[in-house]
Amino acid sequence: MQKHKNIIGDFIWCSYTYLGETGEKGNYPSLMNENADFTVIGDVKPSWYYRAVTTGLRAEPYIAVRSPEKSRTPMNTGAWILTDAVESWDYPGHEGEACDVEVYSSGEHTGLFLNGRNLGEGVPDPEQICRYTWRVPYEAGELKAVSHCEGKPDREFVLHTKGAASMIDLRAEENPFAEEDGLKYIKITLRNPAGEAVRCTANLNVSIAGGAYRLLAFGGQYSQHNGGFISPSVDIHDGRALLILKRCGEGKCVLKVSGEGLAASELMM
């Protein structure tokens, strides 16, 4: 693309997680193909950051990590997915176990630091530019990638251990087109006491008091199909979910989302 002006882009399969074909989670009731740059609820995945780095849309490096469990075996993602690494440095109970760390960087060279210790330069991927890997024993704290330009540190990206989630954050999306159809999109994010988004698993339950809205869909990445996505109780796997509500009457209603070990959250509509 950089050498030939007649090439204006690249074909990607696929941009957005879609329903109707199973992906890495296997057969039904899995009903999502997750081999995409965006999750089914619109969150950005590491593969998008890689493309942004390689095409010049992003100057900062980016870190993605394969969990200790995944790092025990070589990655085998097939032709449609770049990586199964995620943006997380939270693996309690796995201290000392090796993690495969990937850094996407367009710098002249890139270093990795764990709690201030220099881990050296990564191994460049022989087939994909701007992609470097390290094998790092897990240790809670700060993981930092630093890219260099003209021999000097230029830009950096930091992952740090966030700890357990303690609260549920509910935010209604601003969507005038959805409002015209009587729809409300509510983004759910699990956060720690510092307010940081936490990538974790949890079972969430939703209740709606009042007759103004009804549940139309509830779920997140890897949610299972069960005659639809309308169960008021779902398991989430990355600390995020999406609620879609449909107006069915006049007046107001109160939406409540709760989960074990999490402070419940309410939203008036």
C-alpha positions in Angstrom: 0.0 0.0 0.0 2.9 2.4 0.7 4.8 1.5 -2.4 1.9 1.4 -4.9 -0.5 4.3 -5.2 -3.1 2.3 -7.0 -3.7 0.2 -3.9 -6.1 2.1 -1.6 -6.8 -0.5 1.1 -7.0 -4.1 2.2 -9.8 -6.6 2.4 -10.4 -7.7 6.0 -12.5 -10.6 7.1 -14.2 -9.5 9.1 -14.5 -6.0 10.5 -17.4 -6.6 12.9 -18.4 -9.7 14.9 -21.7 -11.0 13.4 -24.4 -13.4 14.3 -25.3 -16.5 12.4 -22.0 -18.4 12.1 -20.0 -20.0 14.9 -16.4 -18.9 15.6 -13.7 -20.0 18.0 -16.2 -21.0 20.7 -17.5 -23.9 18.6 -21.1 -25.0 17.8 -24.6 -23.9 18.8 -25.6 -22.3 21.2 -22.6 -20.2 20.2 -23.9 -18.1 17.3 -21.1 -15.5 16.8 -18.2 -15.3 14.5 -15.7 -13.4 16.8 -12.9 -13.3 14.2 -13.3 -9.6 13.8 -11.7 -6.2 14.7 -14.8 -5.2 16.8 -16.8 -7.2 19.2 -20.5 -7.7 18.7 -21.2 -4.8 21.0 -18.7 -2.5 19.3 -15.5 -2.7 21.5 -12.2 -2.5 19.7 -10.1 -5.7 19.6 -6.3 -6.0 19.3 -6.3 -6.8 15.6 -7.7 -3.3 14.9 -4.8 -1.7 16.7 -2.4 -3.8 14.7 -3.9 -2.6 11.5 -3.9 1.0 12.8 -0.1 0.7 13.6 0.9 -0.8 10.3 -1.1 1.7 8.2 0.0 4.8 10.0 -3.3 5.5 11.8 -1.7 5.0 15.2 1.8 6.2 16.3 1.8 4.8 19.8 2.7 1.1 20.3 0.1 -1.3 21.7 0.3 -4.4 24.0 -1.8 -7.5 23.8 -1.3 -10.6 26.1 -2.1 -14.2 25.8 -3.2 -15.6 29.1 -1.0 -18.1 30.9 -3.5 -20.9 30.0 -3.4 -20.0 26.3 0.4 -19.5 26.4 0.9 -23.1 27.3 0.3 -24.1 23.7 1.2 -22.5 20.3 -1.3 -20.1 18.9 -3.5 -21.7 16.2 -6.0 -19.1 15.1 -6.4 -20.1 11.5 -6.5 -17.8 8.5 -9.2 -15.4 9.7 -7.9 -14.1 13.0 -4.6 -12.3 13.8 -4.3 -13.2 17.5 -6.1 -14.5 20.6 -4.2 -12.1 22.8 -6.2 -9.4 24.8 -5.5 -6.1 26.4 -5.0 -7.3 30.0 -2.3 -7.8 32.6 -4.5 -9.3 35.3 -3.9 -13.0 35.9 -4.1 -13.6 39.7 -3.1 -17.0 40.8 -0.8 -17.4 37.8 2.3 -15.6 39.2 5.5 -16.9 37.6 3.7 -18.6 34.7 4.8 -17.6 31.2 2.6 -15.2 29.1 3.1 -14.5 25.4 3.2 -10.7 25.1 2.7 -9.1 21.7 3.6 -5.5 20.9 2.5 -3.7 17.8 4.9 -0.9 17.0 6.1 1.1 14.0 9.2 2.4 15.9 12.7 1.8 14.7 13.0 -0.6 17.7 10.8 -1.3 20.7 11.6 -2.3 24.2 9.4 -3.9 26.9 9.6 -3.1 30.7 8.0 -5.0 33.6 7.9 -3.0 36.8 10.8 -1.0 35.6 13.0 -3.9 34.5 14.1 -3.9 30.9 13.1 -7.1 29.2 15.0 -6.2 26.0 13.8 -6.1 22.5 11.2 -8.5 21.2 11.4 -11.2 18.5 10.1 -9.7 15.2 7.4 -11.7 13.5 8.8 -13.1 10.3 5.6 -12.7 8.4 3.9 -9.6 9.8 5.6 -6.2 10.1 5.4 -4.2 13.3 4.7 -7.2 15.4 7.1 -8.3 18.2 6.7 -11.0 20.9 8.2 -11.7 24.3 7.8 -14.6 26.7 7.2 -13.0 30.1 6.5 -14.7 33.5 3.4 -13.1 35.0 4.0 -10.6 37.7 1.4 -8.1 38.8 2.3 -4.5 38.2 3.1 -2.4 35.2 4.0 -3.7 31.7 5.2 -0.9 29.4 6.2 -0.8 25.7 8.5 2.0 24.5 9.1 2.7 20.9 12.2 4.6 19.7 12.7 7.0 16.8 16.1 8.3 15.7 17.7 6.4 18.6 15.6 8.1 21.3 12.5 6.9 23.3 9.5 8.3 21.3 6.2 6.9 22.4 4.9 4.4 25.0 1.9 2.2 26.0 1.2 0.9 29.5 -0.8 -2.0 30.8 -1.1 -2.4 34.5 -2.8 -4.8 36.9 -6.2 -3.4 37.8 -7.5 -6.0 40.3 -11.0 -7.1 40.8 -14.2 -5.4 39.6 -16.4 -3.9 42.3 -19.1 -1.9 40.5 -21.3 -1.9 37.5 -21.3 1.2 35.3 -24.4 1.9 33.1 -24.3 4.4 30.4 -27.1 5.2 27.8 -25.7 5.7 24.3 -26.7 8.8 22.4 -28.4 7.5 19.3 -31.1 9.7 17.7 -31.9 7.0 15.0 -32.5 4.4 17.7 -34.7 6.9 19.7 -36.9 7.3 16.6 -37.5 3.5 16.7 -38.1 3.5 20.5 -34.8 1.8 21.3 -32.4 2.4 24.1 -28.8 1.1 24.0 -27.2 0.8 27.5 -23.5 0.0 27.7 -22.4 -2.0 30.7 -18.8 -1.9 32.0 -17.4 -3.5 35.1 -15.0 -1.2 37.0 -12.7 -1.4 39.9 -12.8 1.0 42.9 -10.6 3.5 40.9 -13.1 3.6 38.1 -11.0 1.7 35.6 -12.6 -0.8 33.2 -11.8 -4.4 34.3 -11.6 -7.3 31.9 -13.2 -10.2 33.8 -16.0 -12.8 33.8 -19.2 -12.3 35.7 -22.9 -13.3 35.7 -25.1 -10.3 35.4 -28.9 -10.0 36.1 -31.2 -7.3 34.8 -34.6 -6.2 36.1 -36.9 -3.5 34.8 -39.5 -1.8 37.1 -42.3 0.0 35.3 -44.0 -0.6 32.0 -42.3 1.9 29.7 -39.6 -0.4 28.3 -39.1 -4.1 27.8 -35.9 -6.1 27.3 -35.1 -6.7 23.6 -31.5 -8.0 23.8 -28.8 -8.6 26.5 -25.3 -9.9 26.1 -21.7 -9.4 25.1 -18.8 -11.1 23.4 -19.2 -14.9 23.4 -22.8 -14.7 24.7 -24.8 -17.9 24.0 -28.0 -18.0 22.0 -31.1 -19.4 23.8 -34.1 -18.7 21.6 -32.7 -15.2 21.2 -30.6 -13.0 23.4 -33.4 -12.0 25.7 -32.5 -13.8 28.9 -32.4 -11.4 31.9 -29.3 -13.3 33.2 -26.1 -13.6 31.1 -22.5 -14.5 31.6 -20.0 -12.0 30.3 -16.3 -12.7 29.6 -14.5 -9.4 29.1 -16.2 -7.1 31.7 -18.5 -5.6 29.1 -22.1 -6.1 27.9 -24.9 -4.3 26.0 -28.6 -4.0 26.9 -31.1 -3.0 24.2 -34.5 -1.9 25.4 -37.7 -1.3 23.4 -40.3 1.3 24.4 -43.6 -0.4 25.0 -45.6 2.2 27.0 -45.7 5.7 28.5 -44.1 7.0 31.6 -40.8 6.0 33.2 -39.0 2.9 34.3 -36.0 1.9 36.4 -33.4 -0.4 35.0 -31.3 -2.4 37.6 -28.3 -4.5 36.8 -26.7 -6.6 39.5 -24.0 -9.3 39.9 -22.4 -11.3 42.7 -19.7 -9.3 44.4 -20.6 -6.2 42.5 -22.4 -3.1 43.6 -25.7 -3.0 41.7 -26.4 0.0 39.5 -29.7 1.6 38.5 -30.7 3.9 35.6 -34.0 5.9 35.3 -35.5 6.3 31.9 
